Amino acid sequence: MAAAAALTLKNNAAANVTYDVYGVNPDSAEWVESGASSILGTSRFVLSRVIPADKANGVYRTRGKLTRPVINSATGLLDGTLTATFEILRPAKLTVAEVDELVARFKEAVSQAIVKAAAESGAIPT
């Protein structure tokens, strides 16, 4: 398994946002946005896994969660937290190439305008 290292994600303005390693456990890792002044208002990314008891025939689970707290600039209080989650279920017998294809399609699906519209207003194509 790869060693935990800082992550760089693009924000809405296409600028880099760095996430530093915050914690690593045998089945999960957590990153927090670099340079945050308070852990309460800090964006986080958590990646976790569940390894099946039957490694040859079971289903592996990979879960992720990205949170972005929004702090009110006037009061300094938390207005709310935006959260995005995902879960990938991989039957053990499937190949890495098959997983790569799913991840590629998933990335494209999330980038579609209909997903943004649904998140902003609840609108689903009819």
C-alpha positions in Angstrom: 0.0 0.0 0.0 1.2 3.5 -0.8 2.4 5.7 2.1 0.1 8.5 3.0 1.2 11.8 1.5 -0.3 15.3 1.0 -3.1 15.5 -1.6 -3.7 18.3 -4.0 -7.3 19.0 -5.2 -8.5 21.8 -7.4 -11.1 24.2 -6.1 -13.8 25.9 -8.1 -11.3 28.5 -9.4 -9.0 25.7 -10.6 -6.5 26.7 -7.9 -4.6 24.0 -6.0 -5.8 23.2 -2.5 -3.4 21.1 -0.4 -4.6 18.6 2.1 -2.0 17.4 4.7 -2.1 13.9 6.3 -3.9 14.2 9.6 -4.1 10.5 10.6 -3.5 7.0 9.4 -5.0 3.8 10.7 -4.8 0.3 9.3 -8.1 0.7 7.4 -8.4 4.5 6.9 -6.5 7.7 6.3 -7.6 11.3 6.9 -6.3 14.5 5.4 -7.1 18.1 6.4 -6.8 21.3 4.4 -3.4 22.8 4.8 -3.0 26.1 6.6 -6.4 26.1 8.3 -6.5 28.2 11.5 -9.1 25.9 13.2 -9.8 22.2 13.0 -13.5 23.0 13.4 -13.7 24.9 10.1 -11.3 22.7 8.2 -12.1 20.8 5.0 -11.3 17.1 5.4 -11.0 14.1 3.2 -11.3 10.5 4.6 -10.6 7.3 2.7 -11.4 4.0 4.2 -11.5 0.3 3.2 -13.2 -2.9 4.3 -11.4 -6.1 3.4 -13.7 -9.1 3.1 -13.1 -12.2 5.2 -13.0 -14.2 2.0 -10.4 -12.3 0.1 -10.7 -14.5 -3.0 -14.5 -14.4 -3.4 -15.7 -11.5 -1.3 -16.4 -7.9 -2.0 -13.9 -5.1 -1.1 -15.4 -1.8 -0.1 -13.7 1.6 -0.5 -15.4 4.6 1.0 -14.5 8.3 0.8 -15.9 11.5 2.3 -15.0 15.1 1.5 -16.3 17.8 3.8 -16.1 21.6 3.4 -17.3 23.6 6.4 -18.5 27.1 5.6 -17.7 29.7 8.3 -19.7 32.9 8.4 -17.2 35.7 7.7 -19.2 38.2 9.9 -19.8 36.0 13.0 -17.0 33.4 12.7 -19.6 30.7 13.4 -20.2 27.6 11.3 -23.0 28.2 8.8 -23.0 24.6 7.7 -20.9 21.8 6.2 -21.1 20.5 2.6 -20.4 16.8 2.4 -19.7 14.5 -0.6 -19.4 10.7 -0.1 -18.8 7.7 -2.3 -18.5 4.0 -2.0 -16.9 1.6 -4.5 -17.8 -2.1 -4.2 -15.3 -4.4 -5.9 -15.9 -8.1 -6.2 -12.5 -9.8 -5.6 -12.5 -11.6 -8.9 -12.6 -8.4 -11.0 -9.4 -7.0 -12.5 -7.6 -3.7 -11.9 -8.5 -2.7 -15.4 -12.2 -3.1 -14.7 -11.8 -1.0 -11.5 -10.0 1.6 -13.5 -12.8 1.8 -16.0 -15.4 2.3 -13.2 -13.3 5.0 -11.6 -12.9 6.8 -15.0 -16.6 6.8 -15.6 -17.4 7.8 -12.0 -15.1 10.8 -12.3 -16.9 11.9 -15.5 -20.3 11.3 -14.0 -19.6 13.6 -11.0 -18.3 16.3 -13.3 -21.6 16.5 -15.2 -23.6 19.7 -15.0 -26.7 17.6 -13.9 -24.9 16.6 -10.7 -24.0 20.2 -9.9 -27.6 21.3 -10.6 -29.0 18.5 -8.4 -26.6 19.5 -5.5 -27.4 23.2 -5.9 -31.2 23.1 -6.2 -32.3 19.4 -6.0 -33.2 19.4 -9.7 -33.1 16.0 -11.4 -33.6 15.7 -15.1 -37.2 14.7 -16.0 
